[in-house]
Amino acid sequence: MTNDLTLAICMYNAEKYIEETLQCIMTQTMQDFHLLIVNDCSTDNSVQIVEDFFKRNLRQYELVNLPQNGGLCAGRRFVEEYATTKYLLFVDADDCPYPKYVERLYDKITSDSQLIAVGCYMEYINLQSKKIGGGIYIGETSKEAFYKKAKNGKLIFMASTSIYNREIALLVGGHSIKGFPEGKPRYQDLCEDLDLWTRMSDLYKEKKAIIVLPEVLYQYRKGDGMSMSSLGMILRMRHIKTNLKRRRRGEKELSFIEFRDRMSKEELKKLEKDAKSADCLRNAYYCLKKGKFIRFIQYLSISIFNNPSYIIDKLKHNLLRMK
């Protein structure tokens, strides 16, 4: 193998889609990478499907079965420590990268020694693998824009399925799995990519950069259901932002448990209302698309009641993106 890249798929109960994902891997225009599949204690037929697939489609691959289910972030941290290549690229076990995905990202990150991570745009598909409109079109597309954002202490948003320098990621801590409460929800699995990119962004002082190719190279599978999960995401983003500020001041980072325990009841109550407003606004949009107009009005009303400014901020954000 000449290219120093591991493409990893962390898999848990992915029997419905893993073969479709593997077909997309087989059609990549660049095939010179180590394919690593990590089974996080699946209880369905995922492993059998993978093994049968590669009996029919000859290709190097490595399958690792973890001893216990640890979740998404633990799986990715395992890969960071297990892999030996300089670069790492994750593909979700139910997604569909386009054929040029690996080649374009690898060529870009290896073309410039200052680049430590490179992402791309993503479009949404539904459970039936049909495009549904929308996607993830975030991230700075130039080093100059990234340096400005990092210097100003901003969070670095980029898709988790981006190529990055594994060695540098480990230098800044890799995917963080310590300091979280036991059990569910697994807060370490929320915004785990945002946490890593933001810690890697500290290296802007050494002229290291994180950028995005403004090209749709990946299809991200999005569920059809409604959402009631924003509180954990908001807490994690606050935690990541707090630690960013602390690092820049030369202070010790807080574990998630320490961060949460320092919050007052009033702060938590406000975050709960903000989360409820966000969830209800998304559910209102879902009901509108499904033609459920009464439910749409109900969810929209609850969202406005809990945080009137949230819907205004969302509208402003979307209007700015359209310009």
C-alpha positions as CSV (number, residue, x, y, z in Angstrom):
1,M,0.0,0.0,0.0
2,T,1.5,3.3,-1.1
3,N,-1.1,5.7,0.4
4,D,-1.0,6.2,4.1
5,L,-4.7,6.1,4.8
6,T,-7.1,4.0,6.8
7,L,-10.8,4.1,5.9
8,A,-12.8,3.0,8.9
9,I,-16.4,2.0,9.4
10,C,-17.7,1.7,12.9
11,M,-20.7,-0.7,12.7
12,Y,-23.5,-1.5,15.2
13,N,-26.7,-3.3,14.0
14,A,-26.3,-2.0,10.4
15,E,-27.7,-5.0,8.6
16,K,-30.2,-2.9,6.6
17,Y,-27.6,-0.6,5.0
18,I,-24.1,-2.0,5.4
19,E,-24.0,-3.8,2.0
20,E,-25.0,-0.6,0.2
21,T,-22.3,1.3,2.0
22,L,-19.7,-1.4,1.1
23,Q,-20.8,-1.2,-2.5
24,C,-20.0,2.5,-2.4
25,I,-16.6,1.7,-1.0
26,M,-15.9,-0.7,-3.8
27,T,-16.7,1.9,-6.4
28,Q,-14.3,4.5,-5.1
29,T,-11.9,5.7,-7.8
30,M,-9.1,5.5,-5.3
31,Q,-8.8,2.1,-3.7
32,D,-5.3,2.3,-2.2
33,F,-6.3,2.4,1.5
34,H,-6.6,0.0,4.4
35,L,-10.2,-0.8,5.0
36,L,-11.0,-1.3,8.7
37,I,-14.5,-2.4,9.9
38,V,-15.1,-2.2,13.6
39,N,-18.1,-4.2,14.9
40,D,-19.4,-2.7,18.1
41,C,-21.1,-5.8,19.4
42,S,-23.9,-5.9,16.8
43,T,-26.8,-8.3,17.7
44,D,-28.1,-8.6,14.1
45,N,-26.6,-10.1,11.0
46,S,-24.2,-7.2,10.2
47,V,-21.0,-9.3,10.6
48,Q,-22.3,-12.1,8.4
49,I,-23.3,-9.6,5.7
50,V,-19.9,-8.1,5.7
51,E,-18.1,-11.5,5.5
52,D,-20.4,-12.7,2.7
53,F,-20.0,-9.5,0.8
54,F,-16.2,-9.8,0.7
55,K,-16.4,-13.5,-0.4
56,R,-18.2,-12.2,-3.5
57,N,-16.1,-9.0,-3.8
58,L,-12.4,-9.7,-3.3
59,R,-10.7,-6.9,-1.5
60,Q,-8.4,-6.4,1.5
61,Y,-10.3,-5.6,4.6
62,E,-9.9,-6.1,8.4
63,L,-12.8,-6.9,10.7
64,V,-12.3,-6.2,14.4
65,N,-15.0,-7.3,16.9
66,L,-15.0,-5.2,20.1
67,P,-15.4,-7.1,23.4
68,Q,-18.3,-4.8,24.6
69,N,-20.5,-2.1,23.1
70,G,-19.0,1.3,23.7
71,G,-20.8,3.6,21.3
72,L,-19.7,5.8,18.4
73,C,-17.1,7.9,20.1
74,A,-15.4,4.9,21.9
75,G,-15.3,3.1,18.5
76,R,-13.6,6.0,16.8
77,R,-11.1,6.4,19.6
78,F,-10.3,2.7,19.3
79,V,-9.6,3.2,15.6
80,E,-7.4,6.2,16.3
81,E,-5.2,4.1,18.6
82,Y,-5.4,0.9,16.6
83,A,-4.6,2.3,13.1
84,T,-1.0,2.8,12.0
85,T,-1.6,5.1,9.1
86,K,-1.0,8.9,9.1
87,Y,-4.4,9.7,7.8
88,L,-7.9,8.5,8.9
89,L,-11.3,8.7,7.3
90,F,-14.6,7.5,8.8
91,V,-17.6,6.4,6.8
92,D,-20.9,5.7,8.7
93,A,-22.3,2.2,8.2
94,D,-25.5,3.5,6.6
95,D,-24.2,6.2,4.4
96,C,-23.3,6.4,0.7
97,P,-20.1,8.3,-0.4
98,Y,-19.8,9.2,-4.1
99,P,-17.1,7.5,-6.1
100,K,-14.6,10.5,-5.9
101,Y,-15.0,10.9,-2.2
102,V,-11.8,9.3,-1.0
103,E,-9.7,10.5,-3.9
104,R,-10.7,14.1,-3.6
105,L,-10.2,14.3,0.2
106,Y,-6.9,12.4,0.1
107,D,-5.5,14.4,-2.8
108,K,-6.3,17.7,-1.0
109,I,-4.9,16.9,2.4
110,T,-1.7,15.5,1.0
111,S,-1.2,18.5,-1.3
112,D,-0.5,20.9,1.5
113,S,1.5,20.1,4.7
114,Q,-0.4,22.8,6.6
115,L,-3.7,20.9,6.2
116,I,-4.6,18.6,9.2
117,A,-8.2,17.9,8.2
118,V,-10.3,18.2,5.1
119,G,-14.1,17.8,4.8
120,C,-16.7,18.1,2.0
121,Y,-20.3,18.9,1.6
122,M,-23.0,16.3,2.2
123,E,-26.5,15.8,0.9
124,Y,-29.4,14.1,2.7
125,I,-31.0,10.8,1.6
126,N,-33.9,9.0,3.3
127,L,-34.2,5.5,4.6
128,Q,-35.0,4.4,1.0
129,S,-31.8,6.0,-0.3
130,K,-33.7,8.8,-2.1
131,K,-32.5,12.4,-2.1
132,I,-34.8,14.5,0.2
133,G,-33.3,17.9,-0.2
134,G,-31.0,19.7,2.2
135,G,-27.7,18.6,3.5
136,I,-24.6,19.7,5.4
137,Y,-22.9,22.6,3.7
138,I,-20.6,24.0,6.5
139,G,-17.0,24.7,7.1
140,E,-14.4,27.2,5.9
141,T,-13.2,26.7,2.3
142,S,-9.8,28.5,2.6
143,K,-7.0,28.5,5.0
144,E,-7.3,32.2,5.5
145,A,-11.0,32.0,6.5
146,F,-10.1,29.2,8.9
147,Y,-7.3,31.1,10.5
148,K,-9.6,34.0,11.1
149,K,-12.3,31.9,12.7
150,A,-9.9,29.9,14.9
151,K,-8.1,33.1,16.1
152,N,-11.5,34.5,17.1
153,G,-12.2,31.4,19.3
154,K,-15.1,30.0,17.2
155,L,-16.3,26.4,17.2
156,I,-15.2,24.5,14.1
157,F,-18.2,22.8,12.5
158,M,-17.5,20.2,9.8
159,A,-18.9,16.8,8.9
160,S,-17.5,13.9,11.0
161,T,-16.8,12.0,7.8
162,S,-13.7,14.1,7.0
163,I,-10.2,13.0,6.4
164,Y,-7.7,14.0,9.1
165,N,-4.2,13.6,10.4
166,R,-4.5,10.8,12.9
167,E,-1.2,11.6,14.6
168,I,-2.0,15.2,15.2
169,A,-5.5,14.3,16.4
170,L,-4.0,12.1,19.1
171,L,-1.6,14.9,20.1
172,V,-4.6,17.0,21.0
173,G,-6.4,14.1,22.8
174,G,-8.3,12.4,19.9
175,H,-11.9,11.5,20.4
176,S,-12.7,12.2,24.0
177,I,-14.2,9.3,26.0
178,K,-13.3,10.1,29.6
179,G,-15.0,12.3,32.2
180,F,-18.6,11.4,31.1
181,P,-21.3,9.9,33.2
182,E,-21.9,6.1,32.9
183,G,-25.0,4.9,31.1
184,K,-27.3,6.6,28.6
185,P,-27.5,9.1,27.1
186,R,-23.9,8.8,26.0
187,Y,-22.9,12.4,26.0
188,Q,-19.5,11.6,24.5
189,D,-21.4,10.5,21.3
190,L,-22.9,14.0,20.9
191,C,-20.9,16.5,19.0
192,E,-17.8,14.3,19.1
193,D,-16.6,15.6,15.8
194,L,-17.1,19.2,16.8
195,D,-15.0,18.5,19.9
196,L,-12.2,17.0,17.9
197,W,-12.1,19.7,15.2
198,T,-12.2,22.5,17.7
199,R,-9.3,21.1,19.7
200,M,-7.3,20.6,16.5
201,S,-8.1,24.2,15.6
202,D,-5.8,25.3,18.5
203,L,-3.0,24.5,16.2
204,Y,-3.8,27.5,14.0
205,K,-1.0,29.2,15.8
206,E,1.4,26.8,14.1
207,K,-0.3,27.6,10.7
208,K,-2.2,24.2,10.7
209,A,-5.5,24.4,9.0
210,I,-8.9,22.7,8.6
211,I,-10.9,23.3,5.5
212,V,-13.8,22.0,3.5
213,L,-14.0,21.2,-0.2
214,P,-17.2,22.9,-1.5
215,E,-18.2,19.8,-3.3
216,V,-21.0,17.3,-2.5
217,L,-19.1,14.0,-2.2
218,Y,-21.2,12.2,0.3
219,Q,-24.8,11.1,1.0
220,Y,-25.8,11.2,4.6
221,R,-28.8,9.0,5.6
222,K,-31.4,10.9,7.6
223,G,-34.2,9.3,9.6
224,D,-37.8,10.2,8.9
225,G,-38.9,10.5,12.6
226,M,-39.4,13.5,14.8
227,S,-36.7,14.8,17.2
228,M,-36.6,15.2,21.0
229,S,-32.9,15.2,21.7
230,S,-31.5,18.8,21.6
231,L,-30.8,19.2,25.3
232,G,-27.8,16.8,25.3
233,M,-26.4,18.5,22.1
234,I,-26.7,22.0,23.6
235,L,-25.0,20.9,26.8
236,R,-22.2,19.3,24.8
237,M,-21.7,22.4,22.6
238,R,-21.6,24.6,25.8
239,H,-19.0,22.1,27.3
240,I,-16.9,22.3,24.1
241,K,-17.0,26.1,24.0
242,T,-16.2,26.4,27.7
243,N,-13.1,24.2,27.2
244,L,-12.0,26.1,24.1
245,K,-12.0,29.4,26.2
246,R,-10.2,27.7,29.0
247,R,-7.5,26.3,26.8
248,R,-6.9,29.7,25.2
249,R,-6.5,31.2,28.7
250,G,-4.1,28.5,29.7
251,E,-6.5,26.8,32.1
252,K,-7.2,23.1,32.7
253,E,-10.2,21.7,30.7
254,L,-13.3,20.6,32.6
255,S,-14.6,17.1,32.2
256,F,-18.3,16.9,31.1
257,I,-19.3,15.9,34.6
258,E,-17.4,18.8,36.1
259,F,-18.9,21.2,33.6
260,R,-22.5,20.0,34.2
261,D,-22.1,20.0,38.0
262,R,-21.0,23.7,37.9
263,M,-24.2,24.8,36.2
264,S,-26.9,26.4,38.3
265,K,-30.5,25.2,38.3
266,E,-31.5,28.4,36.5
267,E,-29.0,27.8,33.7
268,L,-30.2,24.2,33.2
269,K,-33.8,25.3,33.2
270,K,-33.1,27.9,30.5
271,L,-31.2,25.3,28.4
272,E,-34.1,22.9,28.7
273,K,-36.5,25.5,27.4
274,D,-34.1,26.3,24.5
275,A,-33.8,22.6,23.7
276,K,-37.6,22.1,23.7
277,S,-38.0,25.1,21.4
278,A,-35.4,23.6,19.0
279,D,-37.0,20.2,19.1
280,C,-40.5,21.5,18.5
281,L,-39.5,23.7,15.6
282,R,-37.9,20.7,13.8
283,N,-41.0,18.6,14.5
284,A,-43.2,21.4,13.2
285,Y,-41.2,21.4,9.9
286,Y,-41.5,17.6,9.8
287,C,-45.3,17.8,10.3
288,L,-45.6,20.5,7.6
289,K,-43.8,18.3,5.1
290,K,-46.1,15.4,6.0
291,G,-49.2,17.6,5.6
292,K,-50.1,17.3,9.3
293,F,-51.2,21.0,9.6
294,I,-52.8,20.8,13.1
295,R,-49.7,19.2,14.6
296,F,-47.6,21.7,12.7
297,I,-49.4,24.6,14.4
298,Q,-49.2,22.9,17.8
299,Y,-45.4,22.3,17.6
300,L,-44.7,25.8,16.2
301,S,-46.7,27.3,19.1
302,I,-44.8,25.4,21.7
303,S,-41.5,26.4,20.1
304,I,-42.4,30.1,20.1
305,F,-43.7,29.9,23.7
306,N,-40.4,28.3,25.0
307,N,-38.1,30.7,23.1
308,P,-39.6,33.3,20.8
309,S,-36.2,34.5,19.6
310,Y,-35.1,31.0,18.4
311,I,-37.3,30.9,15.3
312,I,-36.3,34.5,14.4
313,D,-32.6,33.5,14.7
314,K,-33.2,30.5,12.5
315,L,-34.9,32.5,9.9
316,K,-32.1,35.1,9.9
317,H,-29.5,32.3,9.6
318,N,-31.3,30.7,6.6
319,L,-31.8,34.0,4.9
320,L,-28.1,34.8,5.2
321,R,-27.2,31.4,3.7
322,M,-29.5,32.1,0.7
323,K,-27.7,35.3,-0.2
